[in-house]
Amino acid sequence: MHLPVIESARPGTRPAATGAALVVASALALALDGPVARAAYQHGLDPAAFGFWRACVGALVLGGFLAARPRPGRLGAIRRLHRAAVLRLALAALAGLGLNLALFQAFARLPVAVAVAAFGCYPLLVAAWEAACRSHRTGAIGPGHGVGLAAVAIIGLFLLTRPDPSVPVPVTGLLLALLAAILHAAYIMCGRGGWGEAGDGAATFLIVTTAAAGLGVLAAVTSPHAALAPVTDPGLATLLLFEGVLAGAVAPLLFLAGLRRIGATQTAVLSLAEPLAATLLAAVMLGQLPAPSQLLGAALLVGAGLAVQLAPALSAARTRSQEVQAGQGDRVDGGHG
């Protein structure tokens, strides 16, 4: 789950296309989570310990990135943020921590496909949230289109993950996955406005550090021996370093940067490229060929992703056309006068 505050670029401009590319790149990096986590579990880690090391490496990488930048002092700029921005940042950090805790526990109780399908409803929550707040800008996706495209994406996700109806679904696990979806939607909504002078890097660093601290406490309490496994296992340490750099540091940084450029609803729908990429990876790496229903789900996901990117551009073009026609009408009326 911002540099100086910049309004999302008008659809169809290069910043909007860049934002979409950043979000998709973030989703592709996060798609490695499943295979890497499975490998880490085979080396003795549990979900809390895995999440701690992933976040810890991510925080170290982001801290080094901030220290090496030509303009230091980004973290200090957080103290100069307006109170509302500080509150949003604190809520985003807490939402990120809660999201990880809830999702880890959901994966422990549910089949992965069911957990992913339940968690994947967050685009609909984001679109509904934006529709209720009516916070979209001129040329952005309207509330009706946003909710509709999010619903199409979620149907595609459900078909893609293909939950088995014969497998029992514990209510506790399902509620945890839905809680993770709510927290991810809150994380997106808190981060859409940017962080002023603090920037994307400093905000991401604080969010990831909060997750590392919370997960570290949980790992120390529940599985201290598992948490120390990477210290004596160089192979596991290398795997966690790879995961921490990509999923712990690069992915959230790209996500927040893309979110600032294209808005909450577009970001939420495009980030569903993660389960799509994970399914493709399983097909390539594990020989798990997708069923026809999964191909249909993938098509719906891709179609919703394209539509959510093209809809604002079409809306903006239609608005400009109406403005041109209105201007021509005014000139004609003035000429007759």
N, C-alpha and C positions, 0 to 999 in steps of 0.2 A: 508497500500500500507502500529555488525560486528566483534568485537574483533580484534586482529592483522590481518593484511591482509594475507589471506590464499587462495591460488588458489583452485578452486573447485576440490574436490577429484575425482580421476579417477572413472568412472562409474563402478558400481558393488562393490565398497568398502563400508565399513560401514558408513563413513561420508556422502556419497551420499544417502544412504538409510535413514540416520538420517535426512538429509535435506528434503527429500520428506515427511517424517513423520511430520516434523515441519510445512511445508507449509500446509499440509492437516489438521493438528490440528488447525492452524490459521484460515483456511477456515471454519472449523466446529464451531469455536468460533464466527466468524462473521455471521454465519447463524442465530444466535439468534437476529440479528439486527432487522429484520422485525417484529417478534412477540413482542419484547420488545418495539420497537418504536410505534407500534399500541397501546399498553397498555399505553405508556406515553402520546400519543396524547389524549387519552380518559381522562387523568388527567389534560388536559389543556395546555400541551406543544405544540409548533410548531417545525418544523424541525430544525430551527436555534438554538433554545433554547435546544432542545434535544441533538444536536451535541455538543453544548458548554459544557453541563454538562458531557456528555460522555467523551469528550476530557479532561475536567478539572480533573475528577476523575482519568483518565488514567495518566495524568501528575503527579498528587500527588502520585499515586502508584509507578510509575517509578522513581520519585525523591526519595521516601523512599527506593526503591530497591537499587539505586545507593549509597545512604548514608549508608546503612547497609552492603554493600559489604566489604570484608576484604581488598580490594585494592581500597581505595578512590582516588579521583583526576581524574576520568575519564572525567568529564566535562572540567577540566583544560587542559586535553590532547588535546582537540579540538583546543586550541590556537596554539599547536605545529604541527598541521597537515599541509601538503603541501597545497599550494594555490589551486591546482586543486581539492584536496579532500574537502577543505572548500567550494569551489564553488559548487561541486556536492551535498554536504550536504544542502547548502542553496537552491539549485534548488529542491532537494527532498522535503524539508520542504514547499516550496511555491507550488510545485505540489500537495502535500498532502492537503494543505489548499484549493487550487483551485478545487481539486477533490471533496472534501466534499461540497463546495459551489455549484458546478455545479450539483452534483448528488442530493442534497437536492431539488434544484429548479426543476430538471427533474422529481423527484417523485411527486412534487406538480402539475405538468402539464400533466403528462402521466400516463396511467395505469401502475401498478408496473411491469407487465409482459413485456410490451413494453420497459420500461426503462431498465430492467435487460437484455433483449435481445440486445438492442443497446449498453449498457455499456459493455456487455460480449464479444465484438469484440476485446478487448485489447490484448488477446493472439496472434491474427493474426498480430496486429501492432508490438508487441514485436518480434515475429518471423521474420517479414519482416525487422524490424530494425536491428536485429542481422545478417540477411542474407545480408543486404546492407553494414553493417560494416565489415562483415566477421570476427567477433570477437570470433567465437566459437573456442574452443581448441581441440586438438587431442583427439578423443574419445568422444567428445560431439556431440550433435545432429547437423547434417549438415543443411545448410540453406533450402534445398528442403524438407527434412523430417520434419523440424521444422514448416515450413509454412503449409505443408500438414496436420500434426497432429493438429495444431491450427485450421485449417479450419474444420476438422472433429469435434473438440470439440465445435466450435461455432454453427455448424449445430445441434449438440446434445442439446446445450443450447437453441437454438431457438425452437426445438421441445418440450423441457422440460417445458419452460415457456409458450409456446402455446399462443402467442399474438392473440387476436381476430381481424380478418380483418374487422369486422363490426364496430369496435370502432374507432372514429376519432383520428388521431395522429397529434397534433399541431407541426408545423415545429420547433417552438422555443424549445419546450421540447425535441424533437428528437436531435436537434443540441446540446443542453446542455448535454444530455446523451452521445453523441459522443465526446464532449469536455472532459467529465469526463473519457471516455475510453482513449483518447489521453494523458491526464494528468496522469492516472494510469500507462500507458505504460512508460511515461517519468520517473515516480517515480521508477518503477522497474529498468529501465536502469541506473538511477543515483545511485541506491543502490547496484548494483550487484558487485561492486569492493571492498566493505568494507570501513572502516573508520580508518584504522591504529590503533593507540593506544587508540583512543577514545572508540571503542567497540560498540557493538550492543545497549547496554542499553542507553549510552549517546546519540547516534544518534537518537534512538527512542524517548527518552525524549524530545529532541529539536524539532523533527518533530511534536510530539503530542502537545507540548506546543505552537508551532506556530499555529496549528489548533485551539487550545482552545482560543488563543488571537484573532484570526481573527473571529471565530464564536461568541465569546463573544461580540465583537464590533457590529457585525451584529445583534445579538439578542437584544442588548441594544438599537439599533437604531430602529429596526422594531417591537419588541414585548417585551418591558421591563417588563410588568406585567407577561407574560408567563414565562420569564426567572427566575422570583422570585418564581414561584409556588412550587418548591421542598422545599423551606424554611418553608412553612406552611403545607406541606403534607408529613408526615413520610413514608407513603406507597410508594409514588412516589420517595422520597429520597432513600429508600431501593432499589427500582427497578433500579434507576440510578447508585447506588453504584455497584450493581451486573453487570450491563451492562458496566460500566466504567472499572471495574477490568478485565472482560473477553475480551470485544471487544475494549476497549480503551487502555489497557496496554498489556495484555498477547498476544492478536492476532498480533498486529504490531511487537512486539518483536520476536515472533516465526517466523513471515513472513520474517523479515530481516535476521534472523539467517539461515533460510532455503534457502533464495535467495542466500546468500553467498556460500552455499555448493553445490547447484545443477545448478545454472545459471538461466538466465532470462527466456528463452523459457519454460523450464521444470516447473519453478515456476508459470509462467502465466497460463499454461494449468492445472496444478494440483490445482491451487487456484479456478478453476471453480467447485471444490467440494462444494463451498459455496451455489450456487443455487440448487445443487443436494440435499444437506443436508436440505436446507430450504423446498424443495418440500416434502421430506420424513417427516419432522417435521409437515408440514401441513396435510399430510395423517394420521399421528399418533394422533396429538393433535386436529385437526379440523374435522377428518373424511372425508377429501377430497381425495378420491381414485383417483390415477393417471389414465389417459386414455391410450389406447395402444400407441398413438403417443408419450406421455410423457415417457412411459417405453422404447420406442425405443430411445428417446433422452437421457435418463439416461444411456442406454447401450452404446451409442456412447461416452458419456462423460467418463464413466468408462473405456471403451476400449482405448480412447485417453490418459487417465491418465496412464494406465498401459503401453501403447506403448511408451509414452514419457519418462517413467522411464526405460524401458527395452532396448529401441533403443540404448542409449549410451553404455550399457554393451555389446550388440551384436556387435556394431561397434568396440569397444575396443578389443573384443575377435577376431574379424576378422583381425584387424591390427596386433595383436600379432601372429596369425597363419601365416600371410604373412611374418612377420619378421623371424619367426622360419624356414619357408620354404626357405626364401632367405639365411639365415645363413647356412642351410644344403646344399643348392646349392653351396655356396662359399666354403664349406669344401670339397665337392666332386670335384669341379673344382681344388682346391688347391692340392688335393690328386693326381689327374691325372697329374698335373704339375710336 
